Amino acid sequence: RQRWFTDSFVLTPETLRLPYQKVSFETEDGVELDGWFIEQTVRGERSKNLALCCCPYNQDKSSLLGVARGLWDAGYSVLLFDFR
């Protein structure tokens, strides 16, 4: 059941015109976590700067896309992921 009109809206890096890849990794206890890797390149080379953004409790990775955009504009590659 939909609680709010925004429940069906999903914000992705593509919405902010950021290049990204979907990534996933497995925890030690076998849980697969999903994320987005927003890669920054400088003059055709990968940026050496990386920011790892951890979302607040009870929210998902899309809540940090504004922060990710600012970091990406500043020359950082950004990894966003969802906790369990």
C-alpha positions, 0 to 999 in steps of 0.5 A: 500500500502506498503511504505517500505520493513520493513512495513510487518516486526513486531518485537516482544519479541519472536524475542529476545527470551524474555518470554512475554504475550499479555496484554490489558487495557481500558482507561477512555474514552473506548479506548483499548490499547495493550501491552506486559508484559515481566516477569522476575523471580528470582529463580522461584519467580516474580521479584519485579522490574517493568519498564514501557516503553512508546514508542516515538510519532509516533512509536510503542512498538517494538521500545523499545525492545532493552531497554526492553532486557537490563532491563530484563537482569538486573532483571526487568519485563517490560511492553511495550504498544502502545498509541492510 
